Amino acid sequence: MKSVHIILIAYLRLAGMLRHAVLILLLVAAPAVASHAASVSGRFDVGGFSLNLNCQGQGRTTVVMDAGLAHSSREWEDIQSALSRNARVCTYDRAGYGLSDPGPPPRASSRLAAELRTLLERARIPPPYLLVGHSLGGYNMRAFAGLYPQETTGLVLVDAPHEALVHGFLESYFMQLIDPHGILQQLWQPGLLTNLSQLDLTPFAPLVGMTPSALRTALNEAAAFQESSNELRALGIRPELPVIVIMHGYRVFPATEIGNQMEEAWLAWQKDWASHHRFNRVIIAEHSAHDIPSTEPGVIVDAVRLLLGLSH
């Protein structure tokens, strides 16, 4: 019996030592786990090709950003740096840009949104997501919000286009004055843009400061713009989703009568779209043309912080 007591005491002591060891290991490992949760960077396979993702900071809601046509995630560097002090912020390169592989056509917004969602899943970045999109990136983020409404907690659109640019504009009175012979309408044909993207673009890419892959991707995304517009018109977004629209304050269109009308139309389109949401703001970036992320990043930072406050 005495030997049994000795064995039992030895076992309990060993168990106690093991518990202490486990606690020590957990305490040592905890900072590493927190660090991994705070920062995720790398390329992740999304179905036969890989996309580049960079997440910084921590927070219950993840801010996800998508850049404009022909831009990479570098567009968001200053904004991500500012926001990641108090929130989790993820930027990524769409297929064909930056460090991401090219993706399959057509490059319409629904496909791009689905690729982004797969990327977040593969990187283990859970919802909810606060979506930020600049220019064409705004189209993609609207598609994401429409396709995955339960995962989306807010939307910031930065000088994003409106479907009216495609539906009716090319046949409008304005376009007839600008382009009486229909040359621009012919250039906008998706088939032409797709055919251009299939050429050897190596000699032309440096002329526009792009890699051949990025130029090919930009052409394919432009070719799918009408399809993306149709998708957005069909999808819609729930009106309870909080929305902030940021648009340029410096004029983009020429200082002519037609240019003035186009500036007014652009603002009217933005206000009309925002008005369908119960919480909405339309903010004018007074010192910016279209490239607001570079010229007035603070306007975007403030808008994101406002929506983050609503989601918490």
Secondary structure, 3 states (H helix, E strand, C coil): CHHHHHHHHHHHHHHHHHHHHHHHHHHHHHHHHHHHHHCEEEEEECCCCEEEEEEECCCCCEEEEECCCCCCHHHHHHHHHHHCCCCEEEEEECCCCCCCCCCCCCCCHHHHHHHHHHHHHHCCCCCCEEEEEECHHHHHHHHHHHHCHHHEEEEEEECCCCHHHCCCCCCCHHHHHHCCCCHHHHHCCHHHHHHHHCCCCCCCHHHHCCCHHHHHHHHHHHHCHHHHHHHHHHHCCCCCCCEEEEEECCCCCCCCHHHHHHHHHHHHHHHHHHCCCCCEEEEEECCCCCCHHHHCHHHHHHHHHHHHHHHC
